[in-house]
Amino acid sequence: MEETAKERLIRIIQEQPDDMTDEEILRELLFHRMIRRGLKDVEAGRVLSHEEVVGEIESWEK
């Protein structure tokens, strides 16, 4: 069974050192959220190849 959002957040918080500030904990939670979103994008095929990204960047320079 997949971990619920609440269980995941509790696990992430419990893995952190006791002396972390509120801001550091929030930053860590947001980091994990961004990673999960990125993995979902990969699974859904919402990604660009290296060549496509290079082409996009080169188009900005024109």
PQR file of N, CA, C, O and H, with PARSE charges and radii, in Angstrom:
ATOM      1  N   MET A   1       0.837  -1.188   0.000 -0.4000 1.5000
ATOM      2  CA  MET A   1       0.000   0.000   0.000 -0.0000 2.0000
ATOM      3  C   MET A   1       0.880   1.250   0.000  0.5500 1.7000
ATOM      4  O   MET A   1       1.865   1.339   0.734 -0.5500 1.4000
ATOM      5  N   GLU A   2       0.506   2.194  -0.828 -0.4000 1.5000
ATOM      6  CA  GLU A   2       1.305   3.416  -0.930 -0.0000 2.0000
ATOM      7  C   GLU A   2       1.115   4.287   0.312  0.5500 1.7000
ATOM      8  O   GLU A   2       0.033   4.356   0.894 -0.5500 1.4000
ATOM      9  H   GLU A   2      -0.293   2.121  -1.425  0.4000 1.0000
ATOM     10  N   GLU A   3       2.171   4.924   0.679 -0.4000 1.5000
ATOM     11  CA  GLU A   3       2.195   5.823   1.823 -0.0000 2.0000
ATOM     12  C   GLU A   3       1.261   7.008   1.577  0.5500 1.7000
ATOM     13  O   GLU A   3       1.257   7.564   0.478 -0.5500 1.4000
ATOM     14  H   GLU A   3       3.051   4.867   0.206  0.4000 1.0000
ATOM     15  N   THR A   4       0.470   7.404   2.576 -0.4000 1.5000
ATOM     16  CA  THR A   4      -0.392   8.578   2.433 -0.0000 2.0000
ATOM     17  C   THR A   4       0.460   9.840   2.526  0.5500 1.7000
ATOM     18  O   THR A   4       1.604   9.797   2.979 -0.5500 1.4000
ATOM     19  H   THR A   4       0.473   6.953   3.468  0.4000 1.0000
ATOM     20  N   ALA A   5      -0.109  10.957   2.095 -0.4000 1.5000
ATOM     21  CA  ALA A   5       0.612  12.225   2.171 -0.0000 2.0000
ATOM     22  C   ALA A   5       0.994  12.532   3.615  0.5500 1.7000
ATOM     23  O   ALA A   5       2.114  12.962   3.893 -0.5500 1.4000
ATOM     24  H   ALA A   5      -1.039  10.991   1.728  0.4000 1.0000
ATOM     25  N   LYS A   6       0.059  12.309   4.524 -0.4000 1.5000
ATOM     26  CA  LYS A   6       0.328  12.575   5.938 -0.0000 2.0000
ATOM     27  C   LYS A   6       1.467  11.696   6.448  0.5500 1.7000
ATOM     28  O   LYS A   6       2.366  12.179   7.137 -0.5500 1.4000
ATOM     29  H   LYS A   6      -0.851  11.960   4.299  0.4000 1.0000
ATOM     30  N   GLU A   7       1.430  10.420   6.113 -0.4000 1.5000
ATOM     31  CA  GLU A   7       2.496   9.503   6.540 -0.0000 2.0000
ATOM     32  C   GLU A   7       3.842   9.919   5.960  0.5500 1.7000
ATOM     33  O   GLU A   7       4.861   9.875   6.650 -0.5500 1.4000
ATOM     34  H   GLU A   7       0.700  10.028   5.554  0.4000 1.0000
ATOM     35  N   ARG A   8       3.843  10.323   4.687 -0.4000 1.5000
ATOM     36  CA  ARG A   8       5.084  10.738   4.024 -0.0000 2.0000
ATOM     37  C   ARG A   8       5.668  11.980   4.704  0.5500 1.7000
ATOM     38  O   ARG A   8       6.869  12.041   4.965 -0.5500 1.4000
ATOM     39  H   ARG A   8       3.015  10.358   4.127  0.4000 1.0000
ATOM     40  N   LEU A   9       4.813  12.971   4.990 -0.4000 1.5000
ATOM     41  CA  LEU A   9       5.291  14.193   5.632 -0.0000 2.0000
ATOM     42  C   LEU A   9       5.835  13.909   7.024  0.5500 1.7000
ATOM     43  O   LEU A   9       6.881  14.432   7.408 -0.5500 1.4000
ATOM     44  H   LEU A   9       3.837  12.922   4.778  0.4000 1.0000
ATOM     45  N   ILE A  10       5.125  13.082   7.774 -0.4000 1.5000
ATOM     46  CA  ILE A  10       5.593  12.718   9.116 -0.0000 2.0000
ATOM     47  C   ILE A  10       6.938  12.011   9.027  0.5500 1.7000
ATOM     48  O   ILE A  10       7.843  12.308   9.806 -0.5500 1.4000
ATOM     49  H   ILE A  10       4.276  12.657   7.461  0.4000 1.0000
ATOM     50  N   ARG A  11       7.082  11.079   8.087 -0.4000 1.5000
ATOM     51  CA  ARG A  11       8.343  10.347   7.930 -0.0000 2.0000
ATOM     52  C   ARG A  11       9.493  11.298   7.600  0.5500 1.7000
ATOM     53  O   ARG A  11      10.574  11.205   8.181 -0.5500 1.4000
ATOM     54  H   ARG A  11       6.347  10.838   7.453  0.4000 1.0000
ATOM     55  N   ILE A  12       9.246  12.214   6.660 -0.4000 1.5000
ATOM     56  CA  ILE A  12      10.300  13.159   6.265 -0.0000 2.0000
ATOM     57  C   ILE A  12      10.707  14.022   7.452  0.5500 1.7000
ATOM     58  O   ILE A  12      11.896  14.240   7.687 -0.5500 1.4000
ATOM     59  H   ILE A  12       8.368  12.290   6.188  0.4000 1.0000
ATOM     60  N   ILE A  13       9.721  14.516   8.200 -0.4000 1.5000
ATOM     61  CA  ILE A  13      10.022  15.358   9.361 -0.0000 2.0000
ATOM     62  C   ILE A  13      10.798  14.567  10.406  0.5500 1.7000
ATOM     63  O   ILE A  13      11.756  15.080  10.983 -0.5500 1.4000
ATOM     64  H   ILE A  13       8.755  14.339   8.009  0.4000 1.0000
ATOM     65  N   GLN A  14      10.398  13.333  10.655 -0.4000 1.5000
ATOM     66  CA  GLN A  14      11.078  12.520  11.669 -0.0000 2.0000
ATOM     67  C   GLN A  14      12.510  12.177  11.268  0.5500 1.7000
ATOM     68  O   GLN A  14      13.341  11.902  12.133 -0.5500 1.4000
ATOM     69  H   GLN A  14       9.619  12.915  10.187  0.4000 1.0000
ATOM     70  N   GLU A  15      12.805  12.188   9.987 -0.4000 1.5000
ATOM     71  CA  GLU A  15      14.164  11.894   9.519 -0.0000 2.0000
ATOM     72  C   GLU A  15      15.118  13.075   9.704  0.5500 1.7000
ATOM     73  O   GLU A  15      16.330  12.921   9.557 -0.5500 1.4000
ATOM     74  H   GLU A  15      12.130  12.412   9.284  0.4000 1.0000
ATOM     75  N   GLN A  16      14.578  14.247  10.024 -0.4000 1.5000
ATOM     76  CA  GLN A  16      15.398  15.449  10.126 -0.0000 2.0000
ATOM     77  C   GLN A  16      16.025  15.565  11.513  0.5500 1.7000
ATOM     78  O   GLN A  16      15.480  15.053  12.491 -0.5500 1.4000
ATOM     79  H   GLN A  16      13.594  14.373  10.143  0.4000 1.0000
ATOM     80  N   PRO A  17      17.171  16.240  11.593 -0.5600 1.5000
ATOM     81  CA  PRO A  17      17.802  16.462  12.899  0.2800 2.0000
ATOM     82  C   PRO A  17      16.881  17.288  13.808  0.5500 1.7000
ATOM     83  O   PRO A  17      16.098  18.108  13.328 -0.5500 1.4000
ATOM     84  N   ASP A  18      16.981  17.067  15.097 -0.4000 1.5000
ATOM     85  CA  ASP A  18      16.121  17.758  16.059 -0.0000 2.0000
ATOM     86  C   ASP A  18      16.355  19.263  16.115  0.5500 1.7000
ATOM     87  O   ASP A  18      15.472  20.008  16.538 -0.5500 1.4000
ATOM     88  H   ASP A  18      17.617  16.401  15.486  0.4000 1.0000
ATOM     89  N   ASP A  19      17.527  19.716  15.698 -0.4000 1.5000
ATOM     90  CA  ASP A  19      17.839  21.142  15.819 -0.0000 2.0000
ATOM     91  C   ASP A  19      17.489  21.957  14.570  0.5500 1.7000
ATOM     92  O   ASP A  19      17.910  23.107  14.451 -0.5500 1.4000
ATOM     93  H   ASP A  19      18.245  19.111  15.354  0.4000 1.0000
ATOM     94  N   MET A  20      16.734  21.382  13.647 -0.4000 1.5000
ATOM     95  CA  MET A  20      16.343  22.125  12.440 -0.0000 2.0000
ATOM     96  C   MET A  20      15.302  23.184  12.787  0.5500 1.7000
ATOM     97  O   MET A  20      14.456  22.979  13.658 -0.5500 1.4000
ATOM     98  H   MET A  20      16.392  20.447  13.744  0.4000 1.0000
ATOM     99  N   THR A  21      15.375  24.313  12.096 -0.4000 1.5000
ATOM    100  CA  THR A  21      14.378  25.365  12.284 -0.0000 2.0000
ATOM    101  C   THR A  21      13.131  25.040  11.471  0.5500 1.7000
ATOM    102  O   THR A  21      13.142  24.158  10.612 -0.5500 1.4000
ATOM    103  H   THR A  21      16.062  24.480  11.389  0.4000 1.0000
ATOM    104  N   ASP A  22      12.053  25.773  11.762 -0.4000 1.5000
ATOM    105  CA  ASP A  22      10.815  25.607  10.997 -0.0000 2.0000
ATOM    106  C   ASP A  22      11.078  25.808   9.506  0.5500 1.7000
ATOM    107  O   ASP A  22      10.607  25.038   8.670 -0.5500 1.4000
ATOM    108  H   ASP A  22      12.044  26.489  12.460  0.4000 1.0000
ATOM    109  N   GLU A  23      11.838  26.854   9.188 -0.4000 1.5000
ATOM    110  CA  GLU A  23      12.123  27.169   7.786 -0.0000 2.0000
ATOM    111  C   GLU A  23      12.904  26.049   7.111  0.5500 1.7000
ATOM    112  O   GLU A  23      12.629  25.712   5.959 -0.5500 1.4000
ATOM    113  H   GLU A  23      12.221  27.480   9.868  0.4000 1.0000
ATOM    114  N   GLU A  24      13.860  25.477   7.802 -0.4000 1.5000
ATOM    115  CA  GLU A  24      14.645  24.381   7.230 -0.0000 2.0000
ATOM    116  C   GLU A  24      13.775  23.152   6.979  0.5500 1.7000
ATOM    117  O   GLU A  24      13.924  22.475   5.962 -0.5500 1.4000
ATOM    118  H   GLU A  24      14.083  25.750   8.738  0.4000 1.0000
ATOM    119  N   ILE A  25      12.873  22.870   7.904 -0.4000 1.5000
ATOM    120  CA  ILE A  25      11.969  21.731   7.723 -0.0000 2.0000
ATOM    121  C   ILE A  25      11.049  21.975   6.538  0.5500 1.7000
ATOM    122  O   ILE A  25      10.843  21.081   5.717 -0.5500 1.4000
ATOM    123  H   ILE A  25      12.752  23.419   8.731  0.4000 1.0000
ATOM    124  N   LEU A  26      10.493  23.184   6.442 -0.4000 1.5000
ATOM    125  CA  LEU A  26       9.620  23.506   5.307 -0.0000 2.0000
ATOM    126  C   LEU A  26      10.377  23.402   3.988  0.5500 1.7000
ATOM    127  O   LEU A  26       9.841  22.896   3.001 -0.5500 1.4000
ATOM    128  H   LEU A  26      10.660  23.910   7.108  0.4000 1.0000
ATOM    129  N   ARG A  27      11.616  23.878   3.967 -0.4000 1.5000
ATOM    130  CA  ARG A  27      12.433  23.795   2.755 -0.0000 2.0000
ATOM    131  C   ARG A  27      12.652  22.336   2.357  0.5500 1.7000
ATOM    132  O   ARG A  27      12.597  21.998   1.175 -0.5500 1.4000
ATOM    133  H   ARG A  27      12.051  24.289   4.768  0.4000 1.0000
ATOM    134  N   GLU A  28      12.897  21.480   3.336 -0.4000 1.5000
ATOM    135  CA  GLU A  28      13.100  20.057   3.069 -0.0000 2.0000
ATOM    136  C   GLU A  28      11.817  19.418   2.530  0.5500 1.7000
ATOM    137  O   GLU A  28      11.865  18.611   1.601 -0.5500 1.4000
ATOM    138  H   GLU A  28      12.942  21.755   4.296  0.4000 1.0000
ATOM    139  N   LEU A  29      10.675  19.778   3.113 -0.4000 1.5000
ATOM    140  CA  LEU A  29       9.395  19.249   2.636 -0.0000 2.0000
ATOM    141  C   LEU A  29       9.126  19.690   1.195  0.5500 1.7000
ATOM    142  O   LEU A  29       8.669  18.896   0.373 -0.5500 1.4000
ATOM    143  H   LEU A  29      10.636  20.433   3.867  0.4000 1.0000
ATOM    144  N   LEU A  30       9.410  20.951   0.898 -0.4000 1.5000
ATOM    145  CA  LEU A  30       9.214  21.449  -0.466 -0.0000 2.0000
ATOM    146  C   LEU A  30      10.167  20.776  -1.447  0.5500 1.7000
ATOM    147  O   LEU A  30       9.792  20.497  -2.586 -0.5500 1.4000
ATOM    148  H   LEU A  30       9.781  21.596   1.566  0.4000 1.0000
ATOM    149  N   PHE A  31      11.391  20.515  -1.012 -0.4000 1.5000
ATOM    150  CA  PHE A  31      12.352  19.808  -1.857 -0.0000 2.0000
ATOM    151  C   PHE A  31      11.809  18.432  -2.232  0.5500 1.7000
ATOM    152  O   PHE A  31      11.849  18.041  -3.399 -0.5500 1.4000
ATOM    153  H   PHE A  31      11.695  20.741  -0.087  0.4000 1.0000
ATOM    154  N   HIS A  32      11.303  17.703  -1.246 -0.4000 1.5000
ATOM    155  CA  HIS A  32      10.734  16.373  -1.510 -0.0000 2.0000
ATOM    156  C   HIS A  32       9.528  16.475  -2.445  0.5500 1.7000
ATOM    157  O   HIS A  32       9.335  15.620  -3.309 -0.5500 1.4000
ATOM    158  H   HIS A  32      11.270  18.020  -0.298  0.4000 1.0000
ATOM    159  N   ARG A  33       8.724  17.513  -2.272 -0.4000 1.5000
ATOM    160  CA  ARG A  33       7.561  17.720  -3.142 -0.0000 2.0000
ATOM    161  C   ARG A  33       8.000  17.943  -4.588  0.5500 1.7000
ATOM    162  O   ARG A  33       7.413  17.384  -5.514 -0.5500 1.4000
ATOM    163  H   ARG A  33       8.881  18.208  -1.570  0.4000 1.0000
ATOM    164  N   MET A  34       9.038  18.765  -4.777 -0.4000 1.5000
ATOM    165  CA  MET A  34       9.529  19.022  -6.132 -0.0000 2.0000
ATOM    166  C   MET A  34      10.068  17.747  -6.771  0.5500 1.7000
ATOM    167  O   MET A  34       9.854  17.511  -7.961 -0.5500 1.4000
ATOM    168  H   MET A  34       9.515  19.220  -4.024  0.4000 1.0000
ATOM    169  N   ILE A  35      10.758  16.931  -5.998 -0.4000 1.5000
ATOM    170  CA  ILE A  35      11.277  15.663  -6.517 -0.0000 2.0000
ATOM    171  C   ILE A  35      10.129  14.764  -6.951  0.5500 1.7000
ATOM    172  O   ILE A  35      10.176  14.177  -8.032 -0.5500 1.4000
ATOM    173  H   ILE A  35      10.932  17.122  -5.032  0.4000 1.0000
ATOM    174  N   ARG A  36       9.092  14.650  -6.114 -0.4000 1.5000
ATOM    175  CA  ARG A  36       7.936  13.804  -6.458 -0.0000 2.0000
ATOM    176  C   ARG A  36       7.260  14.299  -7.737  0.5500 1.7000
ATOM    177  O   ARG A  36       6.891  13.502  -8.599 -0.5500 1.4000
ATOM    178  H   ARG A  36       9.054  15.126  -5.236  0.4000 1.0000
ATOM    179  N   ARG A  37       7.100  15.615  -7.853 -0.4000 1.5000
ATOM    180  CA  ARG A  37       6.493  16.174  -9.066 -0.0000 2.0000
ATOM    181  C   ARG A  37       7.338  15.862 -10.293  0.5500 1.7000
ATOM    182  O   ARG A  37       6.809  15.502 -11.345 -0.5500 1.4000
ATOM    183  H   ARG A  37       7.400  16.262  -7.152  0.4000 1.0000
ATOM    184  N   GLY A  38       8.649  16.002 -10.155 -0.4000 1.5000
ATOM    185  CA  GLY A  38       9.541  15.709 -11.267 -0.0000 2.0000
ATOM    186  C   GLY A  38       9.463  14.258 -11.700  0.5500 1.7000
ATOM    187  O   GLY A  38       9.462  13.958 -12.894 -0.5500 1.4000
ATOM    188  H   GLY A  38       9.079  16.294  -9.300  0.4000 1.0000
ATOM    189  N   LEU A  39       9.399  13.355 -10.728 -0.4000 1.5000
ATOM    190  CA  LEU A  39       9.291  11.932 -11.061 -0.0000 2.0000
ATOM    191  C   LEU A  39       7.966  11.631 -11.753  0.5500 1.7000
ATOM    192  O   LEU A  39       7.916  10.813 -12.672 -0.5500 1.4000
ATOM    193  H   LEU A  39       9.400  13.598  -9.758  0.4000 1.0000
ATOM    194  N   LYS A  40       6.894  12.286 -11.316 -0.4000 1.5000
ATOM    195  CA  LYS A  40       5.595  12.099 -11.975 -0.0000 2.0000
ATOM    196  C   LYS A  40       5.646  12.630 -13.407  0.5500 1.7000
ATOM    197  O   LYS A  40       5.065  12.028 -14.311 -0.5500 1.4000
ATOM    198  H   LYS A  40       6.935  12.950 -10.570  0.4000 1.0000
ATOM    199  N   ASP A  41       6.335  13.750 -13.620 -0.4000 1.5000
ATOM    200  CA  ASP A  41       6.491  14.288 -14.974 -0.0000 2.0000
ATOM    201  C   ASP A  41       7.234  13.300 -15.865  0.5500 1.7000
ATOM    202  O   ASP A  41       6.862  13.096 -17.021 -0.5500 1.4000
ATOM    203  H   ASP A  41       6.806  14.239 -12.886  0.4000 1.0000
ATOM    204  N   VAL A  42       8.277  12.691 -15.329 -0.4000 1.5000
ATOM    205  CA  VAL A  42       9.035  11.700 -16.096 -0.0000 2.0000
ATOM    206  C   VAL A  42       8.135  10.529 -16.466  0.5500 1.7000
ATOM    207  O   VAL A  42       8.126  10.091 -17.617 -0.5500 1.4000
ATOM    208  H   VAL A  42       8.579  12.857 -14.390  0.4000 1.0000
ATOM    209  N   GLU A  43       7.379  10.022 -15.498 -0.4000 1.5000
ATOM    210  CA  GLU A  43       6.477   8.894 -15.754 -0.0000 2.0000
ATOM    211  C   GLU A  43       5.437   9.231 -16.818  0.5500 1.7000
ATOM    212  O   GLU A  43       5.045   8.370 -17.605 -0.5500 1.4000
ATOM    213  H   GLU A  43       7.386  10.378 -14.564  0.4000 1.0000
ATOM    214  N   ALA A  44       4.988  10.500 -16.838 -0.4000 1.5000
ATOM    215  CA  ALA A  44       3.955  10.921 -17.783 -0.0000 2.0000
ATOM    216  C   ALA A  44       4.541  11.369 -19.121  0.5500 1.7000
ATOM    217  O   ALA A  44       3.799  11.721 -20.037 -0.5500 1.4000
ATOM    218  H   ALA A  44       5.306  11.199 -16.198  0.4000 1.0000
ATOM    219  N   GLY A  45       5.869  11.356 -19.234 -0.4000 1.5000
ATOM    220  CA  GLY A  45       6.500  11.751 -20.487 -0.0000 2.0000
ATOM    221  C   GLY A  45       6.582  13.255 -20.688  0.5500 1.7000
ATOM    222  O   GLY A  45       6.819  13.722 -21.802 -0.5500 1.4000
ATOM    223  H   GLY A  45       6.472  11.070 -18.489  0.4000 1.0000
ATOM    224  N   ARG A  46       6.386  14.015 -19.617 -0.4000 1.5000
ATOM    225  CA  ARG A  46       6.453  15.479 -19.711 -0.0000 2.0000
ATOM    226  C   ARG A  46       7.883  15.943 -19.433  0.5500 1.7000
ATOM    227  O   ARG A  46       8.155  16.615 -18.438 -0.5500 1.4000
ATOM    228  H   ARG A  46       6.193  13.635 -18.712  0.4000 1.0000
ATOM    229  N   VAL A  47       8.786  15.569 -20.337 -0.4000 1.5000
ATOM    230  CA  VAL A  47      10.197  15.916 -20.185 -0.0000 2.0000
ATOM    231  C   VAL A  47      10.756  16.347 -21.534  0.5500 1.7000
ATOM    232  O   VAL A  47      10.179  16.053 -22.581 -0.5500 1.4000
ATOM    233  H   VAL A  47       8.566  15.023 -21.145  0.4000 1.0000
ATOM    234  N   LEU A  48      11.876  17.043 -21.497 -0.4000 1.5000
ATOM    235  CA  LEU A  48      12.579  17.443 -22.709 -0.0000 2.0000
ATOM    236  C   LEU A  48      13.932  16.746 -22.739  0.5500 1.7000
ATOM    237  O   LEU A  48      14.553  16.525 -21.699 -0.5500 1.4000
ATOM    238  H   LEU A  48      12.344  17.282 -20.646  0.4000 1.0000
ATOM    239  N   SER A  49      14.376  16.407 -23.929 -0.4000 1.5000
ATOM    240  CA  SER A  49      15.711  15.829 -24.062 -0.0000 2.0000
ATOM    241  C   SER A  49      16.751  16.934 -23.879  0.5500 1.7000
ATOM    242  O   SER A  49      16.429  18.121 -23.926 -0.5500 1.4000
ATOM    243  H   SER A  49      13.871  16.587 -24.773  0.4000 1.0000
ATOM    244  N   HIS A  50      17.983  16.529 -23.672 -0.4000 1.5000
ATOM    245  CA  HIS A  50      19.077  17.488 -23.536 -0.0000 2.0000
ATOM    246  C   HIS A  50      19.149  18.379 -24.775  0.5500 1.7000
ATOM    247  O   HIS A  50      19.319  19.594 -24.669 -0.5500 1.4000
ATOM    248  H   HIS A  50      18.244  15.565 -23.633  0.4000 1.0000
ATOM    249  N   GLU A  51      19.019  17.766 -25.941 -0.4000 1.5000
ATOM    250  CA  GLU A  51      19.095  18.515 -27.196 -0.0000 2.0000
ATOM    251  C   GLU A  51      17.976  19.554 -27.287  0.5500 1.7000
ATOM    252  O   GLU A  51      18.197  20.673 -27.749 -0.5500 1.4000
ATOM    253  H   GLU A  51      18.881  16.779 -26.028  0.4000 1.0000
ATOM    254  N   GLU A  52      16.777  19.179 -26.844 -0.4000 1.5000
ATOM    255  CA  GLU A  52      15.656  20.125 -26.881 -0.0000 2.0000
ATOM    256  C   GLU A  52      15.901  21.315 -25.952  0.5500 1.7000
ATOM    257  O   GLU A  52      15.588  22.455 -26.297 -0.5500 1.4000
ATOM    258  H   GLU A  52      16.596  18.270 -26.469  0.4000 1.0000
ATOM    259  N   VAL A  53      16.456  21.045 -24.788 -0.4000 1.5000
ATOM    260  CA  VAL A  53      16.747  22.120 -23.841 -0.0000 2.0000
ATOM    261  C   VAL A  53      17.818  23.043 -24.406  0.5500 1.7000
ATOM    262  O   VAL A  53      17.696  24.264 -24.316 -0.5500 1.4000
ATOM    263  H   VAL A  53      16.710  20.119 -24.508  0.4000 1.0000
ATOM    264  N   VAL A  54      18.861  22.471 -24.985 -0.4000 1.5000
ATOM    265  CA  VAL A  54      19.919  23.286 -25.588 -0.0000 2.0000
ATOM    266  C   VAL A  54      19.326  24.159 -26.690  0.5500 1.7000
ATOM    267  O   VAL A  54      19.656  25.341 -26.785 -0.5500 1.4000
ATOM    268  H   VAL A  54      18.961  21.478 -25.058  0.4000 1.0000
ATOM    269  N   GLY A  55      18.462  23.594 -27.516 -0.4000 1.5000
ATOM    270  CA  GLY A  55      17.815  24.367 -28.573 -0.0000 2.0000
ATOM    271  C   GLY A  55      16.989  25.512 -28.022  0.5500 1.7000
ATOM    272  O   GLY A  55      17.003  26.613 -28.574 -0.5500 1.4000
ATOM    273  H   GLY A  55      18.194  22.633 -27.438  0.4000 1.0000
ATOM    274  N   GLU A  56      16.269  25.264 -26.940 -0.4000 1.5000
ATOM    275  CA  GLU A  56      15.477  26.322 -26.303 -0.0000 2.0000
ATOM    276  C   GLU A  56      16.383  27.446 -25.811  0.5500 1.7000
ATOM    277  O   GLU A  56      16.107  28.622 -26.048 -0.5500 1.4000
ATOM    278  H   GLU A  56      16.257  24.371 -26.491  0.4000 1.0000
ATOM    279  N   ILE A  57      17.457  27.084 -25.133 -0.4000 1.5000
ATOM    280  CA  ILE A  57      18.369  28.096 -24.594 -0.0000 2.0000
ATOM    281  C   ILE A  57      19.013  28.891 -25.721  0.5500 1.7000
ATOM    282  O   ILE A  57      19.137  30.113 -25.628 -0.5500 1.4000
ATOM    283  H   ILE A  57      17.681  26.129 -24.941  0.4000 1.0000
ATOM    284  N   GLU A  58      19.420  28.211 -26.775 -0.4000 1.5000
ATOM    285  CA  GLU A  58      20.027  28.913 -27.909 -0.0000 2.0000
ATOM    286  C   GLU A  58      19.045  29.874 -28.547  0.5500 1.7000
ATOM    287  O   GLU A  58      19.456  30.923 -29.043 -0.5500 1.4000
ATOM    288  H   GLU A  58      19.319  27.219 -26.851  0.4000 1.0000
ATOM    289  N   SER A  59      17.761  29.553 -28.551 -0.4000 1.5000
ATOM    290  CA  SER A  59      16.767  30.449 -29.147 -0.0000 2.0000
ATOM    291  C   SER A  59      16.612  31.728 -28.326  0.5500 1.7000
ATOM    292  O   SER A  59      16.210  32.758 -28.867 -0.5500 1.4000
ATOM    293  H   SER A  59      17.427  28.701 -28.148  0.4000 1.0000
ATOM    294  N   TRP A  60      16.923  31.680 -27.037 -0.4000 1.5000
ATOM    295  CA  TRP A  60      16.839  32.871 -26.198 -0.0000 2.0000
ATOM    296  C   TRP A  60      17.932  33.868 -26.557  0.5500 1.7000
ATOM    297  O   TRP A  60      17.759  35.075 -26.386 -0.5500 1.4000
ATOM    298  H   TRP A  60      17.251  30.843 -26.598  0.4000 1.0000
ATOM    299  N   GLU A  61      19.043  33.369 -27.048 -0.4000 1.5000
ATOM    300  CA  GLU A  61      20.195  34.213 -27.341 -0.0000 2.0000
ATOM    301  C   GLU A  61      20.059  34.960 -28.657  0.5500 1.7000
ATOM    302  O   GLU A  61      20.881  35.821 -28.972 -0.5500 1.4000
ATOM    303  H   GLU A  61      19.184  32.389 -27.187  0.4000 1.0000
ATOM    304  N   LYS A  62      19.024  34.636 -29.430 -0.4000 1.5000
ATOM    305  CA  LYS A  62      18.862  35.278 -30.743 -0.0000 2.0000
ATOM    306  C   LYS A  62      18.042  36.533 -30.645  0.5500 1.7000
ATOM    307  O   LYS A  62      17.808  37.198 -31.654 -0.5500 1.4000
ATOM    308  H   LYS A  62      18.357  33.937 -29.175  0.4000 1.0000
TER
END
